[in-house]
Amino acid sequence: MNLPILILHATGANRDAEAARACELAGATPHIVHINQLRAGIRRFSDFGMLVLPGGFSYGDALGAGVRQALDLNVFFQEELTEFIETGKPVLGICNGFQSLVKSGHLPGAADDTVRRSEGRHALRRRDVTLTHNVRERFECRWVHLAVEQGTRANCLAQIGEPVFCPVAHGEGNFQVADNEVLEQLEGEGLVAFRYVDSNGERAGGRYPLNPNGSVADIAGICNRAGNVVGLMPHPEDHVDPIQNPLADGKGLGLSLFRAMIASAAGH
Amino acid sequence: MKIFRIEVTKHSDAGDHGIAAAAHRLGISSLRTCRKAQIYFLNFPTAELPTTDQIKRLCDFLLVDPVTESAQVISQPRPCPNDDQLQHADAPNEHVIEVALRPGVTDVAARVLERGAAELGIHDLEAATAAQFRLKGDLSPTDLHRLARDLLCNDTIERYSLGSIEPIFDHSSEARDHVEQVSLTGLSDEELLACSRERLLSLDTEEMKEIQSFYDEIGRAPTDVELETLAQTWSEHCVHKTFKSNIAFTLRSASGQALSVDEIQGLLRTYIQAATEKVNRPWVRSAFVDDAGIIEFDEQFDLAFKVETHNHPSALEPFGGANTGIGGVVRDIIAVSARPVACTDVLCFGPQDLIPQELPAGILHPARVKEGVVAGIGDYGNKLGLPTVNGAVIYDEGYLGNPLVFCGAVGLLPKGSHPTEPRQGDRIVVLGGRTGRDGIHGATFSSAELTQDTHSESGSAVQIGDPITEKGLIELVEAARDQRLYNAVTDCGAGGLSSAVGEMGEKLGADVELQDVPLKYPGLTPWEIWLSEAQERMVLAVPSGNLPRLQELADLWDVEIRDLGHFSGDGWLRVRYGGRAVAELPMSFLHDGLPIPSRTALYEEQAPDLSSLQTVLARPRPELQEKELLVRMLSHPTVASKERIVRTYDHEVRGGTIVRPFVGPHMDGPADAAVLKPLGTWGHERAFSLSTGINPLLGKRDCYAMAVSAVDEAFRNAVSVGADPDRIALLDNFCWGNPTFPDRLGALVRACQGCYDAAVTYNAPYISGKDSLFNEFEGQPIPGTLLISAIGIVPDMRRACTSHLKQPGNCIFLLGETREELGGSLLGQLLGWNGGDPPSLPEEPLRRYRAVHAAMQAGMIQSCHDLSEGGLAVALSEMCLGGRLGASVDISPVMGDAYSHPHVPLFSETNGRLLLEVAPSDRAALEEILSDQPVSFIGEVTDSGQLALTRNRQPIFNISIEEIVSAWKGADAE
């Protein structure tokens, strides 16, 4: 398998090289491409079989995490990206990439995408989920456990057996919803992909620091209805070799997430 | 002109933000809640006004989170109401304070907003931002002004208003080309000095006279551009004249007898560089020549390391000062063509619990300084994607008026990839941020003492950083390096373009046009453009044929570049403005004209406190008991957990952190040093360590002892995590008071002598260093503070060691002899006792550390921890808490029965000691490897949940792991 993966580098991205290493270790061929090269048409989304939006601080997150990158996605790449997603190719947003996918409305995505498409270019999707400031109002870096949600629409993740153990490093990773109905809908439709858990896989139940940021229902990551777009706050790309594991117990490699998503790309 | 004001508020703002608590600490108890709002101002000076729909789209796409926030758009700014008018009947006791950046201070959010708006088709927009605080409580106008000044607004970079603030847009002033001729002819010494003071040049009489006679000889008056250039180039900050000066040094005994009188031909040459030359390590690639020291890493790569200080800026504007401190040191790494891979920081603050009424005028409260500095470091390092992995935090009242902020950075560069020789005809190209009136006089300002008026006089020296622009520099310079597009590179630090171009063109001469410098806004005079220390700029020497390729790369990475001129080859510095020469100086005068100063230094040894420890301890007081002392040590702010600070730094980014700041099953035990594996080198097992040694408390007692102890501490910390003791390089950073006083300089001489002796003993070279002098506030110097940073090669990262106990039943060994060395110790401080000898150099430490390293390489050491402040008792406690395991330790082998009180063996701070945990099956092999070393078996790891200390099997005390955790972690303990 030699899947070409697009690692999108927007100005201020910084975990792109680690994401590339993870993709490589998982058997694919990553290409770090600057957003300006895509804008200039030197490279195209369609040249690749999978898209990774890596962590970092795109444009300094000066107007809120991922907001400016989300604008780029909506203004410059609306059609290309929508087409990429609709062909079923896997898209992984990590941390800042996740924030950008949420804030551009690609995650969890509208229930009926055709309605939105008819609104044309520059239309903004109605958003009822967000990633906001951590409840402790500060950036935090610490290792967390996260478990794949049973019955998630991102069914490629089902092959990840044990909780993934990897660091979070963010100030705006607090997943929130507009109201309870939205939460019920997310859970009912299988749009939750990951939750924060303890080392035994039990739900964090909002307990700090297991749930490091105050996310509602311990949600660490979500997916779209087709299950091919996945976003999460923690950094699985920072745990691809057991020597990176601070507990040195050989468990919870984040590499398994990359393997799962890359395997799911094989069908497209 | 129409201005839109958009107020964005969070739906669920509980009105906390810690502001009420902080207000209570200020003595304002009537503040109940404080809610925040973000304000954006949009101005359309030339373009047509946007439609309502466009403004709504701007809000939806960029300014308002629909799930958590809502916005109010006001199209006519209300006239600024005073506080009385804000007292509405429906909201009694609600007050508003609004805070905005001063004109000229970088407003990143506003710039991002302008570019984002353009993407949405809204052009020619000028943006500004402000923060709004809505305060509830019965607050008088005096209260409100105090809250604003002491809590919400920093006058150095911000302004505030009670009620709505008026926006100021940056683009409002006219170009100014004024150049002043400053005649020095005939001025007396006093008048010359007055001229230096008035213009904030920080030049002394001798230096002013040298300049006067130079211009008298060439028969004209200097321009302001020339004077400023000379002042910057000759500043302590840039040329380190104290470290180069000739010093007459007298060492006196406590009884006043002269022990020695020496002539020192430059501290740097005599002690620091001399040590490097003497140890002559072949793996040193560059020491003291480039912007950072460079050592060999593996066959393909070298490592660059640099530590800088940013003390005065951080005293005035803690966030911005620390922020740009990281920015500056990272540029030093880029300036040796390296890719930055990690950051370190060491911070010294005043006491956090100082009551506000005792705060001297003109300084910020130490808690506010700490909060800002920590946020500033995190903001910059995190946004650059660099792990901040090693450091220390020291608290002492000596840092009240003058905190210390040491910022370090490490980089990786392919061997032989750093070109250092500009060629005649090369273009002088500036990259990165635009130039503004920010950061004027930073170099000269950091070469003077702080006073209570410094805030208002030197506010322009302080800036806010823009890490994303710097990130672009990292990418662009790396790409340009790989394509070999430049012949030399340097950063714009202190002195700005003046310093960068002046240094780069020292041999060739340079000719530059200031009108080509990209500006943030018009209105800068030529000298301001030339001297501005605006952040995030680098200068490259580029053969003109390479310019198109460089431009392509710059466009790709969103970095602005501009060709300013060329290296002329005639040995002159020519600075032009619109073609007209505004400075014309021979490089030889600029760089060699500075008279070498002569100074006197005096060091008087301290009279020992003759009261013996025995007498002090004879008082039967509970707080003198061993266990109580241990608890006080563990909760001492300098020793206690720094988790609340360190967790706000990303220490995982780049995926190479092998030993991180916190270790053990709860990931909260203290690590001795960091071990890092650079991305791109995972083909082998080699990694590197970063560690520090610092002990100003000891320096108050004996500066020589402080220096040798700092070297040993940095060194043993590196060895503890697995560094090869024959591959450790050192950096020295001195922060000191005004060196023109003989006592300050004498202490500095002693510290340098300690640096030399220690480096030679450990066979370890200094590869880089920096001194920051004039750290005084209102005539009070800081405690002379030496930071030693060490970078070591860890040959096998899979053998890297951590400090927490691993397995019940394992044996615990103490390596190294313990002497009664309590002078300048933590015990002494807690007892208020100033007696005892200070720690000295251990005997043959290098052989000892080599033996430990061999045992580690053989896989025998399960954990390893160094002994520092608080000695054996604190070190054992830290190993227990990290591993959440107990230990049963009998200290009789440590010093026998030489002291009736066990305080000496428990708390002595003798250098050169490590605790080792070894499996019983490896015990014999370890004892064999350490057979010629002073090493004692002192106990074993247990699962009792207790640290049980005995002497001759008689209990001294037991302390539970929970007690240790709660003392060490304080409020953070779970």
HADDOCK unambig.tbl for C-alpha pairs under 7 A between the chains (distance, minus, plus):
assign (segid A and resid 12 and name CA) (segid B and resid 468 and name CA) 5.45 0.50 0.50
assign (segid A and resid 12 and name CA) (segid B and resid 471 and name CA) 6.59 0.50 0.50
assign (segid A and resid 14 and name CA) (segid B and resid 384 and name CA) 6.89 0.50 0.50
assign (segid A and resid 14 and name CA) (segid B and resid 385 and name CA) 5.05 0.50 0.50
assign (segid A and resid 15 and name CA) (segid B and resid 385 and name CA) 6.97 0.50 0.50
assign (segid A and resid 15 and name CA) (segid B and resid 653 and name CA) 6.71 0.50 0.50
assign (segid A and resid 15 and name CA) (segid B and resid 654 and name CA) 6.50 0.50 0.50
assign (segid A and resid 18 and name CA) (segid B and resid 654 and name CA) 5.94 0.50 0.50
assign (segid A and resid 18 and name CA) (segid B and resid 655 and name CA) 6.42 0.50 0.50
assign (segid A and resid 36 and name CA) (segid B and resid 556 and name CA) 6.07 0.50 0.50
assign (segid A and resid 56 and name CA) (segid B and resid 383 and name CA) 6.79 0.50 0.50
assign (segid A and resid 56 and name CA) (segid B and resid 385 and name CA) 6.72 0.50 0.50
assign (segid A and resid 57 and name CA) (segid B and resid 383 and name CA) 5.72 0.50 0.50
assign (segid A and resid 59 and name CA) (segid B and resid 468 and name CA) 6.46 0.50 0.50
assign (segid A and resid 60 and name CA) (segid B and resid 383 and name CA) 6.80 0.50 0.50
assign (segid A and resid 60 and name CA) (segid B and resid 468 and name CA) 5.69 0.50 0.50
assign (segid A and resid 62 and name CA) (segid B and resid 108 and name CA) 6.58 0.50 0.50
assign (segid A and resid 62 and name CA) (segid B and resid 109 and name CA) 4.81 0.50 0.50
assign (segid A and resid 62 and name CA) (segid B and resid 112 and name CA) 6.82 0.50 0.50
assign (segid A and resid 63 and name CA) (segid B and resid 62 and name CA) 6.60 0.50 0.50
assign (segid A and resid 63 and name CA) (segid B and resid 63 and name CA) 6.48 0.50 0.50
assign (segid A and resid 63 and name CA) (segid B and resid 109 and name CA) 6.04 0.50 0.50
assign (segid A and resid 67 and name CA) (segid B and resid 62 and name CA) 6.13 0.50 0.50
assign (segid A and resid 68 and name CA) (segid B and resid 62 and name CA) 6.87 0.50 0.50
assign (segid A and resid 68 and name CA) (segid B and resid 116 and name CA) 6.77 0.50 0.50
assign (segid A and resid 71 and name CA) (segid B and resid 61 and name CA) 6.50 0.50 0.50
assign (segid A and resid 127 and name CA) (segid B and resid 66 and name CA) 6.74 0.50 0.50
assign (segid A and resid 128 and name CA) (segid B and resid 67 and name CA) 5.75 0.50 0.50
assign (segid A and resid 129 and name CA) (segid B and resid 67 and name CA) 6.28 0.50 0.50
assign (segid A and resid 130 and name CA) (segid B and resid 67 and name CA) 6.30 0.50 0.50
assign (segid A and resid 138 and name CA) (segid B and resid 648 and name CA) 6.84 0.50 0.50
assign (segid A and resid 139 and name CA) (segid B and resid 648 and name CA) 5.03 0.50 0.50
assign (segid A and resid 140 and name CA) (segid B and resid 647 and name CA) 5.21 0.50 0.50
assign (segid A and resid 140 and name CA) (segid B and resid 648 and name CA) 4.71 0.50 0.50
assign (segid A and resid 140 and name CA) (segid B and resid 649 and name CA) 6.95 0.50 0.50
assign (segid A and resid 141 and name CA) (segid B and resid 647 and name CA) 5.12 0.50 0.50
assign (segid A and resid 141 and name CA) (segid B and resid 648 and name CA) 6.23 0.50 0.50
assign (segid A and resid 141 and name CA) (segid B and resid 649 and name CA) 6.51 0.50 0.50
assign (segid A and resid 141 and name CA) (segid B and resid 650 and name CA) 5.36 0.50 0.50
assign (segid A and resid 141 and name CA) (segid B and resid 651 and name CA) 6.99 0.50 0.50
assign (segid A and resid 142 and name CA) (segid B and resid 647 and name CA) 6.86 0.50 0.50
assign (segid A and resid 169 and name CA) (segid B and resid 650 and name CA) 5.83 0.50 0.50
assign (segid A and resid 177 and name CA) (segid B and resid 67 and name CA) 6.66 0.50 0.50
assign (segid A and resid 178 and name CA) (segid B and resid 67 and name CA) 5.18 0.50 0.50
assign (segid A and resid 238 and name CA) (segid B and resid 655 and name CA) 4.68 0.50 0.50
assign (segid A and resid 243 and name CA) (segid B and resid 658 and name CA) 6.72 0.50 0.50
assign (segid A and resid 244 and name CA) (segid B and resid 657 and name CA) 6.78 0.50 0.50
assign (segid A and resid 244 and name CA) (segid B and resid 658 and name CA) 5.63 0.50 0.50
assign (segid A and resid 246 and name CA) (segid B and resid 663 and name CA) 6.91 0.50 0.50
assign (segid A and resid 247 and name CA) (segid B and resid 664 and name CA) 6.84 0.50 0.50
assign (segid A and resid 247 and name CA) (segid B and resid 665 and name CA) 5.94 0.50 0.50
